[in-house]
């Protein structure tokens, strides 16, 4: 069984049809047909093994069709945690992620006949970390949906604000990406690529992709920074307004091992600045 299948062998709450209502000044989130994937079906497990006792490898695994039985579970919430929120540059609406889907709503509150925010994405794939382009026409986000080649894993995607058409930007199946940030001209997206060695938290590097990388056959991206080791992380990329510099945070503590008991009252992270065209690839 793959690591992904083992993950689904536990209990995974995922969201499909959703609605959001407003009452008493709060935004209520009602998940009407959420799906719970439970333990793997023993019959399926046995069928996946060959006569020799070896597990057969599937050529392709769809994240929208997880193994094992499932059932619908209503979910109704009035707030969320560990969410990402971004404001449209026009100042009139926000985009946010909640339980693996993306929504937009006026900055003054939910709109429409039922006072519901607008849902942009749905399904079992986990969509998060939305970021508006500077012209407000596109939203970059992180998603583990199946992409080019049939592989599923965290990659950078872009959704058109009006048509809701989604296109893939990066195509990693092992060194996964997250935390997209637009360049001021909206032509490029920088994201953090994740590397692991002896522990899952690992380290990161900044990589840059063209917003239309798939059609340009350039989904490999360009490396901007090089990790000092496999234990010190980087994150939070953001461009300067003129696009000349990329700023990001980096663990600057000494040594090449990870420490869980660092002094939180001291300095752990520092802000780094990279001049475009001077990347360390």
N, C-alpha and C positions, 0 to 999 in steps of 0.2 A: 504494500500500500504506500502511495506517495505521501510526503509530508502534508500536502494539501488535503488529501483524503482523510488523513488522521485528524486534521483540524476539523473537518466536517463530521467526524465520528463523534465529536462532542456536540454541544448545542450551539447553533449559530442563528442569531436573530437577524433576519434580513427584511427589507421593506419593498413592497410593491405599490399597490394603489394607496394614495394618501390624500388627506385633505387637512387644511389648517383653518381654524376658526378663531375669531377674536371675541373676547368677552372680558368685561371688567378691566379693560386696559391691558390684558395679557394675551399673548398669542398661544392658542391651544393647538397642539398637534395631535391629530387623530389618525392613527395607522389602521385603516379599515381591513386590509387583507394582508397583513404581514405573514411571512412564512417562517416556520421553525423547522430546521433540518435536524433530525435526531440521529440516533445511532445507525451505523451502517447495517443494511439488511444482510443477515447471515447467508441467505441464498445467493445474493449478489456477490458476497465475498468468496463463497465457494466456487461460483461460476467463473470468477476471474482468475482461478488458478488452473494451470495445465495438469495433465496426467502425471507429470513428473514432480508436481508439488511446487513448481516455480510460478510466481505471479507474472501474468502476462502484462506487458506494458501497452497502454493505449497510445495510439499514434497522436491523439488529440484529446484534450480534456476541456470541456466547456464549463466555465464558472457559473453560467446560468442554468446548468443541469447537474446539480450536485448529486452524489450518490446517496442512497438511503431514503426512507419514507419522510414525508413532510406533512404539515397541516397548517392551516391559517390561524393566526392569533391576533386579535384586536389589540392595539396599543394606543393609548390616549395620554399625551403629555402636555404640560403647560410651559415647560422650559427645557433647555438642552445644555449639555456641558461638553467640553472638548470640541467646540465648534469653531469653524473659521468663518469670519465675516469680512466682506470687502465692500467698499462704497463705489458706485459708478462715478467716474470722473465728473459727470454732469450734476452730481449731488442730489439726484432725485430718487435713487433706488439703491438697495443693497442686495447682495447675493450671499447666501450662506449654505453650509452643509449641515445636514441633520440625519443621523442614522443611515449614512451611506447614499443619500440623494442630495441634489442641489435644488435650491429655491431662490426666487427673486421676489422682492416686494418693495413698494414705495418706502422711502426712508421715514415717512410720517406714519406708516402703519399699513396693515393689509388692506387690499382694495378688492373691488368686484362685488357682485350681488350678494355673495355669501361671506365677504370679507376674508377670502382665502389668498394667501401668497401663491404665486405661480410656480408650479413644479417644472423643473427643467429636465431632470433625469429620473429614472426609476429602474427597478430590477435588482437582482441579487448582487451584481457587481458593486463594489464600494467606491463611491465618488466623494472626493473631499478636497479641501484647500483651494476653493475657487478664487481666481484673481481676474478682475476686469482688465481688458486692454485699455490703453489711454483714450482711444476713440469711443469706448463703451460698446463696440459692436461685437466683441468676442469675449469669451471667458475661458481662461486656461484653468485646468484642474488636474488632480491626481486621481487615477482610477486603476483598479486591478482587473478590469474587463479584458476579455480575450482580444488580442490585436493581431497584427500581421504575423503569419506563420502559425496561428492558432494558439499561441502561448498566452497564459494569463499571469499578470503580475503588475505591480505598481509602475505605471508609466505616465507620461504627460500627454494630455489630450486637450483639444480645444472645441468648444461648442459655440455655434453662432447664436447670438442673443435672440434674433428674430425667428429664424427658421428652425432652430434647435438641432441643426445638423451637426453631428460630431465627427471629428477627424483626429487621427492619431498623429502625435508629434515624435515621440521617442519609441524605441522598440527593443527594450531590454528584457531578458528573460531570467537574468541572474543578479546582476548589479543594478538593483531597482532604483527608481527616481521618485522624488517628491519635492514639494515646495516651489512651484513655478513662480517666476517673476518676469514681467514683460520689460523689454527695452523701450525707451521713450518713443521710438519710431514704430513700435508694434511689429517689427519685422522678426525679432528674435525673442526667445524665451530661455532664461537660465534656470536650472534646477540642480538640486543636490543629488549626486549619485552615491549610493550606499555600498560600502565595502565591509565585509565581515571576515574574521579569522577565528580566534579562539572564543569569542563571545558574540552574541547576536547584535549588540548595540553598535559595535564596529566603528568605522570612521567614514568620512565623506569627502567628495570632491565636487567642485562646481563645473558643470558642463553646459554648453550653449547649443541651442537648436533653432533652426529656422521655423517660423510658425507654420509653414506649408511643407515641412520636411518630407512627408510621405510622397507628394507628387513630384518633388525634386529628387527623390531617391537619395536623401541625405539624412536618414534617421539615426545614423551613428553619432552625430553631434560632434562638437569640438571641445576638447578638454581645456579648461581655463586655469584650474589650480591642481596641485599635486598634494595628496595627503602626506604628512610627514612620517606617519606610521599607521598601523592598523587599529590604533586605540583612541586617537584624538579626533573628535568630530568637528565638522563645520556645518553651518546652517544659515537660514534667514537671509538669502541673497536679495539685494535691492539695488537698482541702478540710481546713479545721480541724475538729477533732472536733465542735464545736458547729454547724458549717455556716455560721458568720457570715463566714468569710473563704476566699478561694481563693489559694493560694500557687503560684507558678510561677517558672521561671528565665528570664532574658532577657539577651541579649547587650547589655551596657551600654557597650561601647567607643565612643569618639567617632567622629564622621563618619557618612556615609551610604553608604559603599562597603564591600564585603567584602574582608578582608585574610587571605591564607593564612599570613602570617608574623607573626602576633600573638605577643607575649611570653607563653608559656604559664606562666611563673613569676609573672606579674603577674595582675591581675584582668581577666577577660573577662566572666564571667557574674555576675549578682547575683540574689538572691531577691527577688521582688516579691510584694506582698500587695494583694489587691483585696477590698474589702468588698462583700458581696452586696447588690444594690440600687443600687450606685454604679458600674455598668459604663459603659464609654466607647464605646457603640455609636453 
